[in-house]
Amino acid sequence: MSDNEMMDKEEIFSKVLRAGRRTYFFDVRATKAGDYYLTITESKKFTNDDGSFHYKKHKIYLYKEDFAGFTEILNEMTNFIVEEKGEEVISERHQKDFQKSYEDSSYAENKVEEVAASTESFTDVSFDDI
C-alpha cells in the first residue's frame, strides 16, 4: 500500500460515544486530494446463542458540502423529538427497573375481576340456528 493510500485511511481526528450496546465513532479522514470528510460509524454488539459475540457496523460518509444541510435537519429532528417526548427515555428496554403492568399483582387481580364481570352478561348463542 502506498503512502498516499495510507494517508487516505488515516484518521485525523476521532471521538467515540459509547451508548449501551452501541458505540458511535466520529472520524475525520482525508481524501486523496487532502481535503477532509467525516465518517460516522455505528457499531452494535450482538450475542450469539453459544455466548460468543459479533459486531454489526453501519457507516455514513459526510462531506463538507453536505454539512450545513445535515446539521440543520439533524438539529430540527432532535429538537422535534425532545419537544414532543422530552429527554427522558421511555422505552422499557432502557429502564433497568421497568416492570410491565401485568406483572403487578393488583393489575392481574383487576383483570380477573373484569373478565368475570364481562362473562356474567354473556349470552349463549346456538350456531344451529344460522
Accessible surface in RSA format (square Angstrom, percent):
REM  Atomic radii and reference values for relative SASA: ProtOr
REM  Chains: A
REM  Algorithm: Lee & Richards
REM  Probe-radius: 1.40
REM  Slices: 20
REM RES _ NUM      All-atoms   Total-Side   Main-Chain    Non-polar    All polar
REM                ABS   REL    ABS   REL    ABS   REL    ABS   REL    ABS   REL
RES MET A   1   157.72  81.7  76.48  50.6  81.23 193.4  82.06  69.8  75.65 100.2
RES SER A   2    61.53  52.0  47.75  63.7  13.78  31.7  53.32 113.5   8.21  11.5
RES ASP A   3   127.83  89.5 118.00 117.4   9.83  23.3  37.91  89.2  89.92  89.7
RES ASN A   4   102.25  70.5  97.49  94.2   4.76  11.5  15.81  38.1  86.44  83.5
RES GLU A   5    77.73  44.6  76.96  58.2   0.76   1.8  20.83  40.3  56.89  46.5
RES MET A   6   112.63  58.3 109.14  72.2   3.49   8.3  94.72  80.5  17.91  23.7
RES MET A   7    96.99  50.2  95.88  63.5   1.11   2.6  80.91  68.8  16.08  21.3
RES ASP A   8    35.78  25.1  33.53  33.4   2.24   5.3   0.84   2.0  34.93  34.8
RES LYS A   9   128.52  62.7 120.16  73.7   8.36  19.9  66.01  59.4  62.50  66.6
RES GLU A  10    84.15  48.3  74.80  56.6   9.34  22.2  32.94  63.7  51.21  41.8
RES GLU A  11    86.08  49.4  64.71  49.0  21.37  50.9  15.41  29.8  70.66  57.7
RES ILE A  12    61.57  35.0  31.81  23.7  29.75  71.7  34.76  25.0  26.80  72.7
RES PHE A  13   121.57  60.8 115.97  71.8   5.59  14.6 121.23  73.5   0.33   1.0
RES SER A  14    49.99  42.2  27.18  36.3  22.82  52.6  26.08  55.5  23.91  33.5
RES LYS A  15   126.22  61.6 122.14  74.9   4.08   9.7  69.55  62.6  56.67  60.4
RES VAL A  16    73.47  48.3  39.70  35.9  33.77  81.4  40.39  35.1  33.08  89.7
RES LEU A  17    97.03  54.0  95.92  68.6   1.11   2.8  97.03  68.1   0.00   0.0
RES ARG A  18   176.35  74.0 151.40  77.2  24.95  59.4  64.31  87.9 112.04  67.9
RES ALA A  19    47.83  44.0  30.37  46.9  17.46  39.7  39.89  56.2   7.94  21.0
RES GLY A  20    84.16 103.8   0.00   N/A  84.16 103.8  45.56 125.0  38.61  86.5
RES ARG A  21   139.01  58.4 124.09  63.3  14.92  35.5  68.47  93.6  70.54  42.8
RES ARG A  22    81.62  34.3  81.62  41.6   0.00   0.0   7.38  10.1  74.25  45.0
RES THR A  23    22.94  16.3  22.94  23.3   0.00   0.0   3.51   4.7  19.43  29.4
RES TYR A  24    60.19  28.1  60.19  34.2   0.00   0.0  35.14  26.4  25.04  30.9
RES PHE A  25    63.38  31.7  63.38  39.3   0.00   0.0  63.38  38.4   0.00   0.0
RES PHE A  26    71.72  35.9  69.57  43.1   2.15   5.6  69.83  42.3   1.89   5.4
RES ASP A  27     8.55   6.0   8.54   8.5   0.01   0.0   0.01   0.0   8.54   8.5
RES VAL A  28    34.94  23.0  34.94  31.6   0.00   0.0  34.94  30.4   0.00   0.0
RES ARG A  29    33.73  14.2  33.73  17.2   0.00   0.0   4.02   5.5  29.71  18.0
RES ALA A  30     4.78   4.4   4.78   7.4   0.00   0.0   4.78   6.7   0.00   0.0
RES THR A  31    40.87  29.1  34.05  34.5   6.82  16.2  34.83  46.8   6.04   9.1
RES LYS A  32   152.87  74.6 124.99  76.7  27.88  66.4  74.98  67.5  77.89  83.0
RES ALA A  33   100.96  92.8  55.92  86.3  45.03 102.4  69.33  97.6  31.63  83.8
RES GLY A  34    50.95  62.8   0.00   N/A  50.95  62.8  29.69  81.5  21.26  47.6
RES ASP A  35    64.84  45.4  59.24  59.0   5.60  13.2  24.20  57.0  40.64  40.5
RES TYR A  36   106.64  49.8 102.56  58.4   4.08  10.6  68.61  51.6  38.03  46.9
RES TYR A  37    22.08  10.3  19.84  11.3   2.23   5.8   7.74   5.8  14.34  17.7
RES LEU A  38    38.36  21.4  38.36  27.4   0.00   0.0  38.36  26.9   0.00   0.0
RES THR A  39     0.16   0.1   0.16   0.2   0.00   0.0   0.16   0.2   0.00   0.0
RES ILE A  40    26.60  15.1  25.46  19.0   1.14   2.7  25.46  18.3   1.14   3.1
RES THR A  41     9.23   6.6   9.23   9.4   0.00   0.0   7.68  10.3   1.55   2.3
RES GLU A  42    40.91  23.5  40.16  30.4   0.74   1.8  13.04  25.2  27.87  22.8
RES SER A  43     8.16   6.9   6.96   9.3   1.20   2.8   2.11   4.5   6.06   8.5
RES LYS A  44    39.64  19.3  39.64  24.3   0.00   0.0   9.03   8.1  30.60  32.6
RES LYS A  45    77.06  37.6  75.00  46.0   2.07   4.9  30.07  27.1  47.00  50.1
RES PHE A  46    57.39  28.7  55.93  34.6   1.46   3.8  57.39  34.8   0.00   0.0
RES THR A  47    99.54  70.8  67.73  68.7  31.82  75.8  43.31  58.2  56.24  85.0
RES ASN A  48    58.05  40.0  47.83  46.2  10.22  24.6  19.24  46.3  38.81  37.5
RES ASP A  49   163.39 114.4 122.13 121.6  41.26  97.6  44.42 104.5 118.97 118.6
RES ASP A  50   120.57  84.5  78.01  77.6  42.56 100.6  51.91 122.2  68.66  68.5
RES GLY A  51    51.11  63.0   0.00   N/A  51.11  63.0  31.64  86.8  19.48  43.6
RES SER A  52    52.74  44.6  43.04  57.4   9.70  22.3  46.32  98.6   6.42   9.0
RES PHE A  53   108.30  54.2  85.85  53.2  22.44  58.4  85.85  52.0  22.44  64.2
RES HIS A  54    74.18  40.5  69.58  48.4   4.60  11.8  64.19  66.2   9.99  11.6
RES TYR A  55   114.88  53.6  89.51  50.9  25.37  66.0  62.89  47.3  51.99  64.1
RES LYS A  56   105.82  51.6 102.01  62.6   3.81   9.1  53.63  48.3  52.19  55.6
RES LYS A  57   139.85  68.2 110.27  67.7  29.59  70.4  54.04  48.6  85.82  91.4
RES HIS A  58   112.42  61.4 105.00  73.0   7.42  19.0  81.17  83.7  31.25  36.4
RES LYS A  59    91.91  44.8  60.84  37.3  31.07  74.0  30.32  27.3  61.59  65.6
RES ILE A  60    88.84  50.6  84.82  63.2   4.02   9.7  88.84  64.0   0.00   0.0
RES TYR A  61   115.41  53.9  95.04  54.1  20.37  53.0  61.59  46.3  53.82  66.3
RES LEU A  62    14.60   8.1  14.46  10.3   0.13   0.3  14.60  10.3   0.00   0.0
RES TYR A  63    85.91  40.1  85.91  48.9   0.00   0.0  56.83  42.7  29.08  35.8
RES LYS A  64   108.99  53.2  96.03  58.9  12.96  30.9  57.66  51.9  51.33  54.7
RES GLU A  65   145.79  83.7 106.14  80.3  39.65  94.4  65.30 126.3  80.49  65.7
RES ASP A  66    69.15  48.4  64.25  63.9   4.91  11.6  18.12  42.6  51.03  50.9
RES PHE A  67    74.92  37.5  74.29  46.0   0.63   1.6  74.92  45.4   0.00   0.0
RES ALA A  68    81.02  74.5  67.24 103.8  13.78  31.3  76.27 107.4   4.75  12.6
RES GLY A  69    38.21  47.1   0.00   N/A  38.21  47.1  33.44  91.8   4.76  10.7
RES PHE A  70    69.80  34.9  60.15  37.3   9.65  25.1  66.09  40.1   3.71  10.6
RES THR A  71    70.89  50.4  70.11  71.1   0.78   1.9  49.57  66.6  21.33  32.2
RES GLU A  72   119.56  68.6 110.58  83.7   8.98  21.4  40.03  77.4  79.53  64.9
RES ILE A  73   104.82  59.7 104.82  78.1   0.00   0.0 104.82  75.5   0.00   0.0
RES LEU A  74    91.59  51.0  88.45  63.3   3.14   7.9  91.22  64.1   0.37   1.0
RES ASN A  75    74.90  51.7  74.90  72.4   0.00   0.0  14.90  35.9  60.00  58.0
RES GLU A  76   108.01  62.0  99.25  75.1   8.76  20.8  38.92  75.3  69.09  56.4
RES MET A  77   107.12  55.5 106.96  70.8   0.16   0.4  90.86  77.2  16.26  21.5
RES THR A  78    61.33  43.6  59.93  60.8   1.40   3.3  53.10  71.3   8.24  12.5
RES ASN A  79    83.34  57.5  81.84  79.1   1.49   3.6  12.82  30.9  70.52  68.2
RES PHE A  80   116.60  58.3 114.04  70.6   2.56   6.7 115.99  70.3   0.62   1.8
RES ILE A  81   101.93  58.0 100.69  75.0   1.23   3.0 101.93  73.4   0.00   0.0
RES VAL A  82    64.19  42.2  59.80  54.1   4.39  10.6  59.80  52.0   4.39  11.9
RES GLU A  83   141.85  81.4 105.32  79.7  36.53  87.0  46.29  89.5  95.57  78.0
RES GLU A  84   110.77  63.6  82.48  62.4  28.30  67.4  10.44  20.2 100.33  81.9
RES LYS A  85   137.04  66.9 117.56  72.1  19.48  46.4  70.82  63.7  66.22  70.5
RES GLY A  86    35.94  44.3   0.00   N/A  35.94  44.3  27.08  74.3   8.86  19.8
RES GLU A  87   146.77  84.3 115.83  87.6  30.94  73.7  43.39  83.9 103.38  84.4
RES GLU A  88   133.27  76.5 113.05  85.5  20.23  48.2  49.32  95.4  83.96  68.5
RES VAL A  89    82.39  54.2  71.22  64.5  11.16  26.9  76.03  66.1   6.35  17.2
RES ILE A  90   115.14  65.5  95.76  71.3  19.38  46.7  95.76  69.0  19.38  52.6
RES SER A  91    44.43  37.5  35.09  46.8   9.34  21.5  31.87  67.9  12.56  17.6
RES GLU A  92    77.11  44.3  65.86  49.8  11.26  26.8  17.82  34.5  59.29  48.4
RES ARG A  93   218.07  91.6 179.49  91.5  38.57  91.8  60.93  83.3 157.14  95.2
RES HIS A  94   123.38  67.4  93.78  65.2  29.59  75.7  74.07  76.3  49.31  57.4
RES GLN A  95    56.87  31.8  46.41  33.9  10.45  24.9  20.85  44.4  36.02  27.3
RES LYS A  96   212.22 103.5 168.89 103.6  43.32 103.2 121.82 109.6  90.40  96.3
RES ASP A  97   133.41  93.4 104.38 103.9  29.02  68.6  50.87 119.7  82.54  82.3
RES PHE A  98    86.97  43.5  58.58  36.3  28.39  73.9  63.07  38.2  23.90  68.4
RES GLN A  99   118.20  66.1  98.63  72.1  19.57  46.6  21.78  46.4  96.43  73.1
RES LYS A 100    75.16  36.7  73.55  45.1   1.61   3.8  28.35  25.5  46.80  49.9
RES SER A 101    72.20  61.0  61.47  82.0  10.73  24.7  43.09  91.8  29.11  40.8
RES TYR A 102   129.95  60.7 118.34  67.3  11.61  30.2  93.37  70.2  36.58  45.1
RES GLU A 103    97.59  56.0  68.11  51.5  29.48  70.2  29.90  57.8  67.69  55.3
RES ASP A 104    66.37  46.5  62.41  62.1   3.96   9.4  14.72  34.6  51.66  51.5
RES SER A 105    78.66  66.5  70.26  93.8   8.40  19.4  45.33  96.5  33.33  46.7
RES SER A 106    58.28  49.2  56.61  75.5   1.67   3.8  41.73  88.9  16.55  23.2
RES TYR A 107    81.91  38.2  79.18  45.1   2.73   7.1  52.73  39.6  29.19  36.0
RES ALA A 108    46.54  42.8  42.49  65.6   4.05   9.2  46.26  65.1   0.28   0.7
RES GLU A 109   107.32  61.6 102.87  77.8   4.45  10.6  39.14  75.7  68.17  55.7
RES ASN A 110    80.55  55.5  79.34  76.7   1.20   2.9  15.61  37.6  64.93  62.8
RES LYS A 111    91.01  44.4  90.92  55.8   0.09   0.2  49.69  44.7  41.32  44.0
RES VAL A 112   103.18  67.9  99.33  89.9   3.85   9.3 102.46  89.0   0.72   1.9
RES GLU A 113   115.44  66.3 108.15  81.8   7.29  17.4  46.01  89.0  69.43  56.7
RES GLU A 114    99.10  56.9  89.70  67.9   9.40  22.4  44.65  86.4  54.45  44.5
RES VAL A 115    89.37  58.8  88.13  79.8   1.24   3.0  89.37  77.7   0.00   0.0
RES ALA A 116    49.35  45.4  42.71  65.9   6.65  15.1  48.33  68.1   1.02   2.7
RES ALA A 117    59.58  54.8  49.95  77.1   9.63  21.9  50.56  71.2   9.02  23.9
RES SER A 118    72.84  61.5  54.28  72.4  18.56  42.8  49.82 106.1  23.01  32.2
RES THR A 119    82.28  58.5  69.77  70.7  12.51  29.8  56.33  75.7  25.95  39.2
RES GLU A 120   147.63  84.8 110.20  83.4  37.43  89.1  48.42  93.7  99.20  81.0
RES SER A 121    92.98  78.6  64.57  86.2  28.42  65.5  54.37 115.8  38.61  54.1
RES PHE A 122   150.06  75.1 120.78  74.8  29.28  76.2 126.83  76.9  23.23  66.5
RES THR A 123   100.89  71.8  91.46  92.7   9.43  22.5  66.64  89.5  34.25  51.8
RES ASP A 124   129.20  90.5 104.78 104.3  24.41  57.7  35.95  84.6  93.25  93.0
RES VAL A 125    89.06  58.6  72.34  65.5  16.72  40.3  75.76  65.8  13.30  36.1
RES SER A 126    59.38  50.2  43.88  58.6  15.50  35.7  39.96  85.1  19.42  27.2
RES PHE A 127   155.64  77.9 139.76  86.6  15.88  41.3 140.02  84.9  15.62  44.7
RES ASP A 128   138.09  96.7 105.55 105.1  32.54  77.0  33.95  79.9 104.14 103.9
RES ASP A 129   127.74  89.5  90.67  90.2  37.07  87.7  34.30  80.7  93.44  93.2
RES ILE A 130   163.34  93.0 106.30  79.2  57.04 137.5 129.59  93.3  33.75  91.6
END  Absolute sums over single chains surface
CHAIN  1 A    11541.2       9632.4       1908.7       6535.7       5005.4
END  Absolute sums over all chains
TOTAL         11541.2       9632.4       1908.7       6535.7       5005.4
